[in-house]
Amino acid sequence: MNDEQDLFAASLRTLLSDHAGPAVVRAIEAGGPHQALWQTLQSSGFVDALLPEARGGAGLDLGQAFGLLALCGEFALPVPLGETLLARGLLAQAGLARPEGPITLAGQALDDGARLVCTGVPCARVASHVLLRHLDRCALLSVADARVEATGLAQELTLSWPLAAWQRAPAWPGALPPLRELQAVLYAAQMAGAMRAAFERSLQHANERQQFGRPIGKFQAIQHQLSVMAELVFASRMAARLGCQGPVQTPDPLRAALAKARCSEAAAEV
């Protein structure tokens, strides 16, 4: 990673530290308004990081945007910044209009004969659009036009649209975007960011918490646990970064699968 990419991640970290602290995240997850946070993120320009500079973006590729995606997980961001960043990059490359507002991704759906059903759509409660791929079609659909069902998770919803609405949606020009692979590398990067945050807080606590007159981090048992945690965290981060290598329209399927598998396995232990 070069200095310029470090500056992108450092700038986003500062922005999230100022506007997406734990109180804000908990309030949005509890059903509070998300518009102020989203407007701050959108006006900052990070949602267009993958767009070419000629179109007002930063011209990053998927690997160069890894730091931004990982920060979404590190701050437990309750709005789909990572998904929107990817979706707007794909829409720009396809020459399609990019709507305002947060966009989430759905890599598969179920055709029940009358409606197209997407279960467990992440961040659907706060998204305005869903970029959906089903069989040999990909289209951008409005959440406002969908039938909504709660799933029990804070930001997830099950969404469904009439088949007629799906068929009327403008067809994707050219090769279809690999949404499932992009979701895999996105979630791997977010898990890597979340695990790194958990490790750093654990290390800080071990150095500050006193027991028997010294920090608990001085005890061998705690040191062993922290060393195992560090190994899992940094191995997962490396796997996630490798999964993000390449252009946004063609992530390597094997690397994407390995990144998601490695991070999912480690997250349960960290």
Helices and strands as residue ranges (DSSP letters): H 3-19, H 22-29, H 35-44, G 46-48, G 53-55, H 66-74, H 81-94, E 103-106, E 110-111, E 115-121, E 129-134, E 137-142, G 143-145, E 147-150, E 157-162, H 163-168, H 179-208, E 210-211, E 214-215, G 216-218, H 220-243, H 253-269
